[in-house]
Amino acid sequence: MERSLRRRSLLRAAGAVGAAALAGCPAGIGESTEFEPGETDWPSYRFDARNTAVHPTAPGPGGDLSVAWTARFRADAGGEFADVGTAGHPIVLDGTVVAAAYDFTGEVQLTVVSAFDLSSGERQWERTFQVGEADAENGIEPARTLGSDGERVFVETLSDGPTLTALSPESGETEWAHPLDRPIASPIVTDAGSVLAGERLYASYDPADGTRQSRYETGDGRYWRSRFPPTVTEDAIYAPAFDELHAVDRESGERRWTATNDFYSILYQQEGAPFHPPVVADGVAYAIAGYIDNADTGGMVAVDTEDGSVLWTAIPEGATGSDYEGRDIRTKQAALYGMPLVLDGAVYAHGYERGEWGFFAIDPEDGSVERMGTPGGLVASQGLLYGLAGSDVTRVNAVDPAADEVVGTATVEEWDPVAGGGHAVAGEYLLVTTTQGVAVFGPE
């Protein structure tokens, strides 16, 4: 990508004015880790600490999709308690699939963590942890915190207060469990010998024993509100603090800059929609502001990673800003949601255009938005996107975004889940979690 991006924006960016308020030691994490995921690895929610959601080496299933195997989260699942309440995302470690779920269908609320063989679906192990109370305004279900450094599986447990727990990928046995003074508020990512997760605002922990290494705070009480983990690059950590995006030097822990947005938020009835972490490519941080769970409004912001200046903003056509003023005009709504995918120099995101859900290509040069003809995807490998086919959480698509064409599809005929959980690509397989379990798709 050329760096001569046109600098047109309604936004402002504030440069760093010194370190953020820190608790304990500085919030840096040092140089990058030596762990390099292989073809049969997908170690975190969006593959890596950069949140790319793109596997660089796995072949994936391509367009020849078929159902390889399915499995319930619990071996004894059946009858009216076959489904779980919430499905977390899958991770894969050297051919072992690990997936977690929040099961509140029985008398006791549980976090279920199960492991399966990638190629056969054979259950390797299963652990359950009782879910107790957590005194936090920004915690998430422990099943959504799952992550790994390639040696251990990390998950928050709430059996006796918030606890960071490390499990053996081979056996599921607990290697250590360390109590937390604040619950985790995002999925876990790892880099440079640190376990990172959102909280108030984010913290890093030692993967050897779970002790807290550092914490980054804004000084004004802002806490983590995104369902995505922090984004970590070679030199910075990117963290959303409501309508602000903070870039923090990964070694010193000092804030480099803060960027803001002027997108109108229906949810909060103000300018400045809540950010998600960005995807960083070629010196630009692409960040989306707006919450899909609340049908909020918002769009994408492209930020220069050197100085925090806003290069452009992007939003599909439709009603924005003062058009709302308390009125229900969702049939005209415009918004982008979640985190983008950057693939082969192109930027993609889901959202609404005039109230109609769709998949969009955003020009990295100027932020212009073009509606795609396909439903797109949430993860990628070898130039293809993969994801659930819209609201149908029993069917998946393989999409060639360059041709704007669906090149493959497959359906789990015997399932009727309430909601999806997450996606991953490992080896020649696509993995999807739903409230009915894990579904794995491969070539015919």
C-alpha angles and dihedrals in degrees: 000000000000116000093220092097116161111254103221118141147135089218136092132216126207119209123230114281098188137296123336120243104281132197114213116337125004116288097243123122104196129227126348121284125253093230109112115183114234131213093283096045131094102162104177145024094279097022101259144020089269089063091228096146085208122116107213099200111020112104092215122202095289116201095322095089122172134150108270097179145326132210138182118238090240124048091217095047115135147129118013091346096056093103125068126220098239130010118215124207125277126243127192127211119186093326097321116116115212120188133171135203140183107235114193097151094101134054093277125051111233142184106219120200116186134176130208138179109260097223102036105025091230110159110246101182144331133212130186127197124190114240114229132177123300121196100215138114094209108036122125132208107289090234089068094057097070117138143138144210092208092264103057139025112234124203135156115242127195103194092118106007126311110324132174106224129192119204131191110250090214100051108008090235117148111257094183141337122206124189117237126215089212129030119250113256104192143030114287125254127183134210139149094010092307135113110216132192139156119263123127089355104320138309139198127220137195110257090211096064111352098250114150113258099184146338132214118210131176096219094235100075098261114158138193112281103165125098088218127082127247116282115238124192133172093282110013148041116220118207131173117227101188105282092359130081114208124202110200125191105246095218105038098031091225121137113252099189145334125225126194138191136220098209111136115245116213090192095056097025094227142094112271113063119210113269130228121210114278135240108234122212132160095349096312128107111211108201130174123211122203138066119252092195089066097037086244125172125243144113146209128298124198111208129189105238093212100062108001095247115153113242099187145329127228135200132155121249118283144074117336141161117355091010087087105052091158096313123126103238099148089138086071099036122141123195147128121223145199121357125325129240118230109200128167092343095310127110121219135183142163123241149114130297114189089339096309120117116233152138120265140198114216118202107237090210101059110356096250112159128225124185114232124220094225130066090245122208147257102230133033145201134170094000096308130109123218131196150123115298100251114281092349103098093183095062131065132194136208110212132193101210094189090060093031088230137133104233099178144010138184136182134206095223098190096052132085104175125180097224144356126245117193146322137232139173120214128162107327094332139097115210126202129178123207135168087273096054143267122334121191123195127197142161119297 
